[in-house]
Amino acid sequence: MNCKKCNNVLSDGVGFCGKCGSKVEQEKILETNKVTADVVLDQEKLIKEVKSVGKFFNIFGYIKVIFGVIIIFLLVSNSDTLEFISFGYSDVAFTIVVGILWIVLGGRVAKNIDKNSRKYLLIIFWLLIILGIAGFLLNIAAGGKGSGGLVVTIFFAVYANKGLKKLKLINLKD
């Protein structure tokens, strides 16, 4: 490190320049402030990324609920002409319930990152894993191939896990 005034080479831990007498501590404080500012910016970036994961699940929850309501109206209004729809009322109701759960949990993560955010993302993650495996097994039991919904579910679970990993890097205060 060099003195800011006279460019004299300074030893580590020296408080004053041996040549001109300038105080050296100010430079170290500025370096510490820069590191602290970088850490704060990194934390803000991580928080923004985790909130985007919550927002994704929040929006997808709305899509599930809207899709479920549309299917129910189609089933009720045209039950004879909708043979191509392989959903029953219980399937649609379950889709709506899961959508509402994602709206609530994803919305909480998107709104505020706190000590509960990890719980919310874990519920989303494990719900995806359980639903993916159950859907896969039920589809195979019914004679289907069972892989289409599983791929999407795995993608969503990986995305939720990405949010969990980033959440671990955030310094949350209790």
Sequence and secondary structure as in RCSB ss.txt:
>XXXX:A:sequence
MNCKKCNNVLSDGVGFCGKCGSKVEQEKILETNKVTADVVLDQEKLIKEVKSVGKFFNIFGYIKVIFGVIIIFLL
VSNSDTLEFISFGYSDVAFTIVVGILWIVLGGRVAKNIDKNSRKYLLIIFWLLIILGIAGFLLNIAAGGKGSGGL
VVTIFFAVYANKGLKKLKLINLKD
>XXXX:A:secstr
 B TTT  B  TT SB TTT  B HHHHHHHHHHHHHHHHHHHHHHHHHHHHHHHHHHHHHHHHHHHHHHHHHHH
HH TTT TT    HHHHHHHHHHHHHHHHHHHHHHH  STTHHHHHHHHHHHHHHHHHHHHHHHHHTTS   HHH
HHHHHHHHHHHHHHHHHHTS    
